[in-house]
């Protein structure tokens, strides 16, 4: 099975993946997929949190808070891109739209 299918199968970490895999190598890949999925989910959630933080500052009209939050958000988004959790064009689009909103304040 491909890693993507393993990730979808093991969203609930209480599943006993050892009964599904046959060889030792496939058991290890299943374990790695569960750990990787958990780690990647945490990073994606952190990126979304920073984006929301900047968006709330923009909605409140606080340019200083939005600018400082944007620098933190930009760092986290770029890290997610380097780890392959977000496409580079998607990251560029999000950053571009947010900085345009900040400049409009």
N, C-alpha and C positions, 0 to 999 in steps of 0.2 A: 504494500500500500504506500501511497505517497504521503509525504509529511503533512500536506494540506488536509488529507482525509483523516490522518491521525489527530490533527489539531481539532477538527470538528467532532471527532468521536470522544475526545477526552476533555471537553469543556468542563464537565463535572469531574473534579479530580478524585472523587470517591470511587470511580469506576476501576475495577481490577483489570488493568491492561495486560497482566501477565497471562490471563486465561485466553486472551485473543491472539497473542503472538505465539509462533511456533518455535522459531530458532532463538538462540541466545542473542544473536545480532539484532533480530527484529524486536526482542524484548528491550534491549538497550536503546534502540531507536525510539521505541514508544515512551520509555522513561525520559529520554532527552526531549522529545516533543512536548511532553507535559510540562517539564521545567521551562522550556523555551517559551511556550504559550503563556505561562503565568508571568514570566519576566517581561515579555513583549506587551502583554495586556497592561501591566503596571506602567510601562513607559508611555504607551498610547494614552492612558488615562491622565498621566502627568502633563502631557502636551495639551490635551483638551482642556485641562484645568487652567493652564497658563493662558490659553486663547480666550477662555471665558473671562478670566480676570481682566484682561485688556479690554475686552468687549464691554464689560460692566463699567469700567473707568470711562470709556468713550461715551456710553449712554448717560453717565452721570455728568459728563462735560468736564472732567478733570484731566486736563492735558498733561500736567506734570506726572500724575500717577500712570496715565496711559503710556507715556513715553518711557518711564522707568520699567513698567511691566512689559513693554514691547521688547526691550533689550534682553530681559530674561526669557521671554517667549521665543525670541529669535534663536537664542542659544539652544534651547530644548528642541525646537523644531529641526534645527540643523543637525543635532545629534541623532534625532529619530531618522532623518534622511540618511545619515552616514551608516546607520545600522540596518537600513533597508526596511524600516517600519512605515515609511511614508515616501511617496514618490517625490522626486525633486521638483517637478513642475507643480504638484499640488502644494508643496511647501512654499514655493515662490509665489503662487497665486494667493495663498492665505496672507503671507507677509505683505505683499503688495497692496491688497485690499485694506488691510488693517492700517498700514502706514498712510494710505490715502485718507482714511477716516480720521486719523490723528491730525494730519495736516489741515483738514477741513475744520477742525475745532477752533 
